[in-house]
Each structure stands twice: as structure tokens, then as C-alpha cells.
């Protein structure tokens, strides 16, 4: 997976794509695949076209964006990878509360209440960080933990 500091990455990706890259890295872990810059840019362009994210790469529909990454990875063994809850709450339709991955949403250092910025890291099932799309970003408080689950075709 590329990072936000990979050479050749467009400015908008460097500045705003931490969550989209975390979702892509999650799919890499889940499928054993690997995304290069053209793969990621293709997913992001498709995501904008389908309105899964906006032009500043703010994720509007994380499950749909995850599926674009899954399709790009050519993962046949995964039916779905989807968001099932956040911060101790599970969405009403969730029956199996098994968490496979987490997205850790942090406030960044030096933000004022009126100008808050966030940075996302990929976490494991216990909420421990396992990948950071830009390690140079200075993190402050953990704002939120979002839960994700991989569903096998046979689950």
C-alpha cells in the first residue's frame, strides 16, 4: 500500500486520504493483495464518480469504497468487508459482533476547537494500531474507533 508521502501521490491524497488509504490497507490485510499507486488512484476516482467519497476524499459510503478495493484486489474468497459499528455500539442489523479490523480516528496536534483535523490509522481487532498512512502526522487524542468485519462466502 502506498502512504500519503509516496512519491508521485497527488496533493489531495497527501493531504486528505488517510481514511481511504486505511480502508485499502484493510483490504490488503484481509485478502493478501497489494495495491500500487495506479490501483489506489483508480479506486479513488471510481469512488468519487459513484459518490462514495467527495472531491476532498471525505468518505461518504465506507462499505461501498471497501467493495471497490475488494474488487480491485480480485478477491474471490471475500463476500463483504463492512463497517459494523463504532465506539462500543453496533449497528442494529449486526448479529455477529466479531471485529476483524478497526479504523482509529485521532485528533491531530495543534488543532483548535474551531479548526479540528483528524487522522486515521488502521487497527487490529483489539483497536491497537497496526498501520499508519503518514507516521509524520502528530496525533493527539483518540476520537473514535470504527469496527469492521470480513465476511467469508461460507460465514
C-alpha positions in Angstrom: 0.0 0.0 0.0 1.2 3.5 -0.7 1.5 6.0 2.0 0.4 9.6 2.0 4.1 10.5 1.4 4.7 8.2 -1.5 6.5 10.0 -4.4 4.1 10.9 -7.1 1.0 10.9 -4.9 -1.3 13.9 -5.8 -1.6 16.6 -3.2 -5.2 15.8 -2.4 -4.2 12.3 -1.5 -1.2 13.5 0.6 -3.5 15.9 2.5 -6.8 14.1 2.9 -6.6 10.4 2.0 -5.7 8.8 5.3 -9.1 7.1 5.8 -9.3 5.9 2.2 -5.8 4.5 2.5 -6.7 2.8 5.8 -9.6 1.1 4.1 -7.4 0.0 1.2 -4.8 -1.4 3.6 -7.5 -3.2 5.5 -8.4 -5.0 2.2 -4.8 -5.8 1.6 -4.6 -7.5 5.1 -7.9 -9.3 4.6 -7.1 -10.6 1.1 -3.4 -10.8 1.0 -3.4 -8.5 -2.0 -1.2 -5.4 -2.6 -2.2 -2.0 -4.1 0.1 0.2 -6.0 -0.4 3.9 -6.8 -2.4 3.3 -10.0 -4.7 0.9 -8.2 -5.4 3.3 -5.4 -6.0 6.2 -7.8 -8.4 4.1 -9.8 -10.4 3.2 -6.7 -10.5 6.9 -5.6 -11.6 8.1 -9.0 -14.3 5.4 -9.1 -15.3 6.3 -5.5 -15.7 10.0 -6.5 -17.7 9.1 -9.6 -20.1 6.9 -7.6 -20.2 9.5 -4.8 -18.7 7.1 -2.2 -16.4 9.9 -1.4 -16.3 13.6 -2.2 -13.6 15.6 -4.1 -11.6 16.2 -0.9 -11.7 12.4 -0.4 -14.0 12.5 2.6 -15.6 9.1 2.8 -19.3 9.1 2.4 -20.0 5.4 2.0 -17.2 3.3 3.5 -18.8 -0.1 2.8 -19.0 0.8 -0.9 -15.5 2.1 -1.0 -14.3 -1.1 0.7 -16.0 -3.2 -2.0 -14.3 -1.2 -4.8 -10.9 -2.1 -3.1 -12.1 -5.8 -2.8 -13.0 -5.9 -6.5 -9.7 -4.2 -7.4 -7.8 -6.8 -5.4 -9.7 -9.5 -7.4 -10.5 -11.2 -4.1 -12.8 -14.1 -4.8 -12.9 -15.5 -1.3 -14.5 -12.5 0.3 -18.1 -11.7 0.1 -18.0 -8.5 2.1 -15.8 -6.3 4.3 -18.0 -3.8 6.0 -18.4 -1.4 8.9 -20.4 -2.9 11.8 -20.3 -0.2 14.5 -18.2 2.4 16.4 -17.3 3.3 19.9 -18.9 0.4 21.7 -22.1 0.5 19.7 -23.0 -1.9 16.9 -25.4 -1.1 14.1 -28.9 -2.6 14.7 -28.6 -5.2 11.9 -25.4 -6.7 13.2 -25.8 -10.2 14.7 -22.2 -11.4 14.8 -20.2 -8.7 16.7 -16.9 -10.2 15.8 -14.5 -7.3 15.0 -11.7 -8.1 12.5 -10.2 -4.6 12.0 -10.7 -1.1 13.4 -10.2 2.4 12.0 -8.7 4.6 14.7 -9.7 8.3 14.3 -7.4 10.7 16.1 -7.4 14.5 16.5 -4.1 15.9 15.3 -1.8 18.1 17.5 -2.2 21.9 17.5 -5.8 21.8 16.4 -8.1 24.4 17.9 -11.7 23.5 18.7 -12.8 25.6 15.7 -10.3 24.1 13.3 -10.1 20.4 14.1 -8.4 18.0 11.9 -8.3 14.2 12.1 -6.0 11.4 11.1 -6.9 7.7 10.7 -4.8 4.6 11.5 -5.6 1.0 10.8 -6.1 -1.0 14.0 -6.4 -4.7 14.7 -9.4 -6.4 16.3 -8.4 -5.1 19.7 -8.0 -1.5 18.5 -4.2 -1.4 18.5 -2.6 0.5 15.7 -1.0 -1.8 13.1 -0.5 0.7 10.2 -0.3 4.5 9.8 -0.6 6.0 6.3 1.5 9.0 7.4 3.7 8.5 10.5 4.8 12.1 10.5 1.4 13.3 11.5 1.4 14.2 15.2 -1.5 12.6 17.0 -3.4 13.9 20.0 -6.5 12.3 21.5 -8.2 9.2 20.1 -11.6 10.5 18.9 -13.3 7.3 17.7 -12.9 3.6 17.0 -14.8 2.2 14.0 -15.4 -1.5 13.8 -15.1 -3.6 10.6 -15.8 -7.2 9.8 -14.7 -9.6 7.0 -17.4 -12.0 5.9 -16.3 -15.1 4.1 -18.5 -16.7 1.5 -19.0 -19.6 3.9 -19.7 -17.5 7.1 
